């Protein structure tokens, strides 16, 4: 795997370089001090993965990512930065345009174990390696007609994903904001970043004078979208026939939280049915949960892998045969909107 490092701090570049050298079959092909240098280097020698700082002179990490996408570079981009609330909008934007993930540079500050920083980077390397190995499967995937009619019997609609799925999520939600069925958005995100995405969508609902609201408070009800908190595990609770989400800190800290499989299986165990939308994602989370709901009669919509920033999650569902529809992301909202039976949206 060819990896590049972009950071204006020579010390941080050295730390990341030492970590990468501990991973088998990784070649550090170049380093750069800012995004502009990185673009030039990548044109000469394209990396499979670029590990980039957020804040840099000349060109920052978000503008680097935008340039990579605009110029059709195939390199994936992992953002590393000190996390402050003032940075959250930039992190959300990075996820929207295709960052595969975010790691807080605060882990290597005072009192923080460097091993945690190393563990996070190596976990992302493993996920990217799996994605590279699965790219051949993406070439075999087939788009299914958008004109197929269906009747949904679902109690919930779950939209699942991780890397690069925020923009598709936003586009889908804007088309189905009139749905009465409870909607759960389950995206692997850093702690606290989900709040800024919630605020972004609520502004849209206010502008559209929609009854729909979105929050991460865990309440599940009609006219409401629940976005699961990033960095926490999410479990389904039932009390007096009222469902809600209970959050807890993972016993073993995990990058890819919440665990979407656990949530989907818990919904099925309580005799409720989900339709599931599987979007771009870097790991295979949600595959087993989607399988359970398909077997129970739920509908599984999968983003066409060739359009996904991270292909592993959609490919894992498709390769297992746990899908009903393989659809380009900008068509998923149209398909849901046109075909959900009237009892779901009334």
N, C-alpha and C positions, 0 to 999 in steps of 0.2 A: 504494500500500500504506500503510495506517495503522499507525504504530508508536508505542509508548509506552515511556518509560524510568522505571525504579524503582530508586533508589539513595539511601541516606542521605548520600552524599558529593556535594556540589555539583560538585566538580572532576570526578569520574567521569561525572556526568550531562553535563557540558559536553563532555568528550572524546568520549563516545558520540554526542552530538548533532552534533558536527562531522563525525564519520565518516559518520553517516546522511545528512547534507546532501550528501555527495559521491556518493550513489547516486541515480539518476534515479527519479522518480515515487514518492518516499517523503515522506509527511507525518508530522511529529512532532506528534501530536494532544494529548498531555499528558505531564507529568512528575509523579512522586510521590516522597516521601521514605521511604515504607514500604508494606508490603502492604495495610494497612487503607485508607490513602488511595487506593491503586491500585484496590481493589475499587470504591470509591465513584465514582472517575473513570471506570472502565470501564463501570459501569452507565449513566452519562450518555452516554458516547461510546466505544463498543466498538472496541478495536484489533484489527487482524489479527495483530500480533505485539507481545508485551510482553517487553522486555529487562530482566531483573530481577537485582539483587544477591541473594546467598544470605543473608548475615547482615545483618539490619536490626532496629532497635528496633520495638516494638509488634507487628509481624507480619513474619516472615522470608519468604524466597522460596519455601520448601517449603509453608508454610501458605497463602501467596498462591495457589500452584498448586492446592492442595487445594480452596480456596474457589472458584476459577474453575471447577473440574470439578464440584463439588457444586452450584453455581448455574447450571450449563449454559452458561457463557460459552464462546463459540467461539474466543476468542483463544488463539493459540499462545504458549508461554512459553520463552524462551531464558535460561538461568541463567548469570550471570557472577559469579565469586567468586575470591578467593585460595584456592588449593588446598593444604590440609594434610591429613594422614592422618586427623585428627580430624573432618574434614568429609566423608569418603568415604561414610559411612553415609547422610548427608543427600543426597549426590549420587545414590547408588543409589536412594533413595526418590523423588527428583525424577524420575529416569528411569522408575521403575515407574509413577508416576501421571501421566506424560505430558509431561515436559519434552522439547522438540525437540532440545536439545543443551546443552553446557556449554563455556564458554570461561574459561580461567584469567586472572584479573585480574593474576596475577604477571607477565604479559607487559608490563605498563606500569610495572614496578618498575625499580630501578637495573640498568643494563646490558642491559635488554631493549629490543629495537627496537619502537617503537610501531607500525611498519608491519605487524608480525606480528599484533598485536591487531586492527588495521584489516582486514587480509586475512581473518581468521577471521570477523569480524562480517559483512563483505560476502559471504562464501561462504554463510553461513546465510541472509542476505537473499535471495540468488539461489535457494536451495533452497526457501524459503517462498514466493517468488513463483511458482516452478514448481508448487508444491502448490496454490496458489490457482487457477492457470490450469487445473489438472487436476480440480478439484472437480466439474465438470459430468460428467466421465466416471464418477465414483463413483455418480452417480444412476442410471446405466445398468447397473451391475453386478448380477448375479443370484446368489442363493445356490443352491448345488447340493445335492440331497438327501444327507443324512448316511448313508443306508442303502445307498449304492452299495457293492458288494463288489469287492475288488481283491486281487491277489496281488503282493507286492513281490519284486523280484529284486535289491534294492539291497545294495551292500557297505557303504555309509555312509548315515546320516541327517544332513543338514545343516539346522540351524535358523538362518535368517538374518533380520536386521532392523537397525533403528537406533532412531530416536526413538520412545519410548513402547512399546517391545517387551519390556521386561524383565518386566513382569507377565504377559503371555501366555506368555513363555518359561518362567517359573517354574511356571505352571499346567500347561503341557504336560509338562514334565519330571517333575513330581510324579505324573503319571498313567502315564508310560512308563518309570519308573525300573527296571523289571524287564527291559527289553530287553537282549539280548545283542549286538546290532549296535552298532558304534562310533558314537557321536553326537558331532557337532561343532556347537558354538554359535558362530556368527559374527555378532557385534553390534558396531556402531561405538560405541566407548566411549572416554572419556579414559584416559590412561595411569594404571595403578594401580587404577582403580575396579573392574575385573573381579575382582580378588582378593577384594574384599568380597562380591561376588555369589557367588563360588565358596564362600566360608566359609558364607554363608547357606544354600546348597543342601546342603552337606555336613552341616550340623546336622540338616536334614530327613532325609537318608539314614540318619544314625545313629539318630534317633528311630524311624524305620520299620524299623530293623534290616535295611536293604537292603544287598546286595552292591555296589550301584552307588557309584561315587565320581566326583567332578568335580575337575578341576585345569586350570591353564593351562600345564603343563610341556611340552606338545607331544606327549606320548605318545598314540598311537591304539591302542586295544585294546578287547576285549569287556569288559562290566561297567564301562565308563568313559565319562564325558562329558568332552570336551576343550573348554574355553572359550578362544577365541582372545584373546590379550592386546590390550587397547585401545592405540591409538596406534602399533602396529607392523604391518609387512606380514607376512603368513603364507604361507609356501610349503610345498608338500608334498614330503617327502623319502622316498626308498625305498632301504633298505640291507638286504641279506640278507633280502629278502621282508618286512621290517618297515617299516611306514609311520610317519612322525612329522612334526611341524610344525617348521619352522625359521623363527625370527623374525629380522627385520632392520628397521633404522630406514629409513623412506622416504627416497629420494634427494631428493625434493621433499616437504616436510612437507605432509601432507594432513589435513583434518579427518575425512574419512570413511574411517578405517582400522579394521581390515584391509580390503584390496580383495577383496571376496567373489567377484567375477567371476573374478579370477586363480586363487583357490583352487579353485573349481568346475571351471574349465577344466583345471587341472593334474591333478585327480583323474581326469577323463575321458581325458586324454592318457596316463595310466598304466593305461588299460583297466579302470578301476573305475567303478561306477555309484552315483549318489546319488539318493535321494529327497530332495526339498528342500521345506522349509516356509518360506514368505515371509511375514513379519510386517510390522507397521507400520515404515515407514522413510521418511526425508526425501529420499533420492536414488534414482536408478534402478539402483544397484549390485545385482548378483545377477541381473539380467534376462537378460543374455547367457549367463551360466553356467547358469541354470535351463533356458534354451532347449536348450543342448547336451545336458543330461541327459534332458530330455523326449524329444528326438530319438533318444536311445540306449535309451529304454525306462524311464527313471525316472519317478516320480510327483511331481507338483508340487502342493502344497497352499498356497493363498493365503488370507490373512486377508481376510474381507469388508471392502472399503475403507471402507464407512460406519461400521465399528466401529474403524477405525484412527486413532490420534492423528495420524500422518503417513501420507498416502495415496499418496505418489508411488511408493514401491517396489512395493506390491501392484498399483497401477494400471498400472505399466510392464510388469509380467508379463502382466496380464490383457489389456491393449490389444494386446500382441504375440501373444496366443493361446497363450502358453506354459504354460498351467495345466491341471490335471485337475479340481481341486476348489476352489471358493470357499466358505469356511466361516467362521462366526463363531469368534473365537479360543477361547472356552470349549468349543467342540465339536471342535477340531482334535485334542486329546489323546484324546478319546473315539473319534474316527474311526480314529486310528492304533492305539489299543489294541484295538479290536474287530476290525479288518480285516487287520492284518499277518499274513501266513501263518505258520504254526507254525515253519517252518524259520528264520525271522528271530529269533524270541524264545526258541527252545530252545537 
